[in-house]
Amino acid sequence: MIENPNGISILTSLVKYGTIVTVSSVTGTVLQSCEKVLTCEKVPVEDCEAPLGALLERILYREDCTENCRMNLIKILKSLDHSFLLGSSVFLLATARLMIFDRAFAVSVCSSTKAKKAFFQLFSIKKEKNVVTHFCELVLSIEEKGGDLTDLCSVFIFNALHTLYTANSSVRPWKEVTMLLASCGSIAVVREMVKLLSEWPDISVHLRNEHYAKVIACLLARSPEMNDGIVLVKVLFQKKEDFDEIMASRKSSQLRLLAAIAEKPAYVAALSETLGEFPGKRLLAAAVRYRNINKPRALATKEVLLQRIDKIHAFSGATGNLDKTLKRRRE
């Protein structure tokens, strides 16, 4: 089963939904059948790399299993060089799990220069996009209990990919990873991203892209440095036509950007200088439109129902008053 993708998928399901005994049994099978793979003496068949990586991640996720097999697997993984862990799709997701529940290990990985280089090389391989993005989701989106793992990992990922964010880079990081850094990254990462994006020669073109509009909106909303944010706003909107084009958009991402600008007076003032007029009312209108578009369906339905009930009550009240008036006239 361990030698083909379908068999590995079945084992992964057993680990996901099985008992502790089942998890231990599957882990024992992995240790026995993949001994050379786990010690980096052998590379698995290409079709099995991603499925095997997913299986290892699920085994480590099962923290309720403290049997010897699982603990031995953890020891083996921790003994490997960080460059192997961060440079292989087989080990990457399992490494994310190790980092999540072992802070000392996470610090060790994030401070490794070899690990950064290996991660960058893996990131550069197009077919590894899904596994690398999943790794970033795990370490950046996790809700840890009292710690700064997200900050630590976001700095590691950003530093590893830093050259791709510079102005003269011909290749940009995948937009999913950029969005994760913008929304979940540390304040230090946000600050650097705001500075670097304002230096992109084609940033105003990226602004028309729905995904990048969300990224920029998130960065402007989270940026602690008003001056850096102001520079980015002025670069984005260099003339009135640029602003009018975004204002005319009905896309949620563009409205989100305008809402982010509207929330900070310093951004509004900077935009006023560029436009030669105060755009406050237009920005507030865009912010209201954005909130209405993104309002939860249940809340929107509730508001519609309440409005209809109010209309019924108003109509009933008006009808009652009319009946009383007619009655008085007849009397």
Stockholm file with secondary structure:
# STOCKHOLM 1.0

chainA/1-331         MIENPNGISILTSLVKYGTIVTVSSVTGTVLQSCEKVLTCEKVPVEDCEAPLGALLERILYREDCTENCRMNLIKILKSLDHSFLLGSSVFLLATARLMIFDRAFAVSVCSSTKAKKAFFQLFSIKKEKNVVTHFCELVLSIEEKGGDLTDLCSVFIFNALHTLYTANSSVRPWKEVTMLLASCGSIAVVREMVKLLSEWPDISVHLRNEHYAKVIACLLARSPEMNDGIVLVKVLFQKKEDFDEIMASRKSSQLRLLAAIAEKPAYVAALSETLGEFPGKRLLAAAVRYRNINKPRALATKEVLLQRIDKIHAFSGATGNLDKTLKRRRE
#=GR chainA/1-331 SS CTTSHHHHHHHHHHHHHSCHHHHHHHHHHHHHHTHHHHTTSSCCCHHHHHHHHHHHHHHHHCTTCCCHHHHHHHHHHHHSCHHHHHTCTTTHHHHHHHHHHCHHHHHHHHTCHHHHHHHHHHHTCGGGHHHHHHHHHHHHHCCCSSSCHHHHHHHHHHHHHGGGGSTTCSSCCCHHHHHHHHHHSCHHHHHHHHHHHTTCTTHHHHTTSHHHHHHHHHHHHHCSCHHHHHHHHHHHCSSHHHHHHHHTCCCHHHHHHHHHHHTCHHHHHHHHHHHTSCCHHHHHHHHHHHHHHTSCHHHHHHHHHHHHHHHHHHHHHHHHHHHHHHHHHHC
#=GC SS_cons         CTTSHHHHHHHHHHHHHSCHHHHHHHHHHHHHHTHHHHTTSSCCCHHHHHHHHHHHHHHHHCTTCCCHHHHHHHHHHHHSCHHHHHTCTTTHHHHHHHHHHCHHHHHHHHTCHHHHHHHHHHHTCGGGHHHHHHHHHHHHHCCCSSSCHHHHHHHHHHHHHGGGGSTTCSSCCCHHHHHHHHHHSCHHHHHHHHHHHTTCTTHHHHTTSHHHHHHHHHHHHHCSCHHHHHHHHHHHCSSHHHHHHHHTCCCHHHHHHHHHHHTCHHHHHHHHHHHTSCCHHHHHHHHHHHHHHTSCHHHHHHHHHHHHHHHHHHHHHHHHHHHHHHHHHHC
//
